[in-house]
Amino acid sequence: MTSLQSGGLSLRNLSKGYALADRQLSVLNGINLDIEGGSSLAIVGASGSGKTTLLRILAGLEDPDRGGVTIDGTPVRGVGTERAVIFQEPRLLPWLTVLDNVAFGLEVRGTPRAEALERARHYVRLVGLSDFAGVWPRQLSGGMAQRVGIARALTVQPRILLLDEPFGALDAMTRLVMQEELVRIWGEEKVTMIVVTHDLEEAIYLADQVLVLPKGEDAPRLIETDLPRPRDRTSPAFVRQREALLREFGLH
Amino acid sequence: MSFPDILRTAARSLTLPRLPALAILRRYGLLAAFLVLWQAASKTGWVNPAVFPPLDAIAAALWKGLSTGALLDDIAISLQRAGTAYAAAIAIGIPVGLLMGQIRLVEQALDPILQLFRQTSALALYPVFILLLGLGEASKIFVIFWATLFPILLATTGGVKEVDAKLVEMARSYGASRLTVFRRVILPAALPAIFIGLRLSATTALLLLIASEMIGANKGVGFQVMNAQYNFQIPLMFAAIFLLAGLGLLANALLVALQRRLCRWSDRTN
């Protein structure tokens, strides 16, 4: 069910290339895709397939060469308040405490400081860092810092959450915990979630649909991964999904 | 690893108790030994006491100068010269540095001429400034200003240019305007680098102050050093020299304290 303000996206003929020294390198070739509001999509592909470029276009940090994106029917131009990005690195401001970092997005958007801090406090609690609200970023572990980044994005209450390999820099254990937490938060906040990842298991664990970006001119493929939640990485259905995805990459 | 660090590590590996007295000895032991050696060498006649008077004679000269107010006047005029020049260097160096760090065109246009000016010794230019501005206060303040401007300007420019572009992009992704990015990301990020420039310049300001007061001045701590030497008041000469060292230490301590306050988040303060 898609309501008008639900964070549904529509990509039409989206194309982007880069000028190299001797030739034009095209990374996205006319992508068409509809993403339902409140759903979750993972974007996978080999490096150079343009998955990060696609996410940056959705974020409004880059412009497509051709085609466009609409969110709930409105064309996207640049960054917008209905979206928030979680980067691979936490990108915390080292001179602000955890709480002030989480409130940063809201303050930038003009929310009065007291109200911003109030809401930030809620999301600091949601990511389990209440005891660290007054701490400097340099005192945090990698996983904790990334949680602060997630809380900062959630605090602006976006309709669409864009994540660029959010757990790529974390150790394997922390990554599993964070994936679980992200699914929990996604369930609570009712946002549309778009995750770029190179980890196929992560893609199946997080997403309802996986977009496989090919390298070169082939058309991208969309694979349904609507397993029941909570998902068990060791269940036969999960393993079958994983094998199906591996086949997409010609690996088996 | 700096030398005190090595000593500290060595002390720890020997499992010496960390007594405060020991810490003080480690830190100030050599300084105390130097002063004791000076006093002893002067008193016993190892060195000519006329050239190296004992410390008590220097202390007496310092006290006399301060209590009669003679040296206080010199301190006041010196601080006024250095302070005016330093304030002007900050007032121009930081804004221009911020602009140069932000706007490539400004940097490209200004950089060659600034590099040329910077490489030209301020002392070599002092005669030029005297010709232009006369032998009074203006040329003295200007030569200090000239020498203190460049460290502040270049440190600020460098600090702004080294701001992590990823942080800027993060702020932009939340819809921050250029001004907001500048105020909330670039300025705080560049602050530690700016302080490096400020501390360098404070040292330079005192150096140029003395040089300028040795030529054509009739007041000021630098003038006192020169004047006392002419009149063979060697204890007074050393008193003025120690006074200058004290001013330098005080200026640095003030800047470090300010930096600690403003950059509590950073552990780059040393």
Interface residues (C-beta under 8 A of the other chain):
Chain A: A59 G60 L61 V79 G80 T81 A84 V85 F87 E89 R91 L93 P94 W95 L96 F104 G105 V108 R109 W136 P137 R138 V156
Chain B: K166 L167 E169 M170 A171 R172 S173 Y174 G175 A176 T180 R184 V185 P188 A189 L191 C263 R264 W265 S266 D267
